Amino acid sequence: RIADAHHNLGTTNRLLNLLDKSEEHLQIAIGIKTSELGGGHESVAESMNSLSLTMKLNGREDDSKEYHRRSMRIFHDNKELERINAGGGTMVAGNKGGIFK
């Protein structure tokens, strides 16, 4: 998948200390994943978390914290979804935001 390729390029560029290029690829990965999978998907959170690390290394502490916070919220929400589904809850059809009845 193209989004995964951009994520991997972002990671590779970060390891090579090409931080601006890393941010660029990770932003593209986030955009594609959000469009294809929805903003609450764990794959989006993984790319956001990687972008957070890159931003921190690039001296962008405030932006880094924001992406880290957003990624942790997605991971948390997905764990709650798993917990509720394991307990027999049902998700309201068509709602990716995790609204249950």
Summary of the structure (lengths in Angstrom):
residues: 101
radius of gyration: 15.1
end to end distance: 34.5
largest distance: 47.9
contacts: 288
relative contact order: 0.12
helix: 74%
strand: 2%
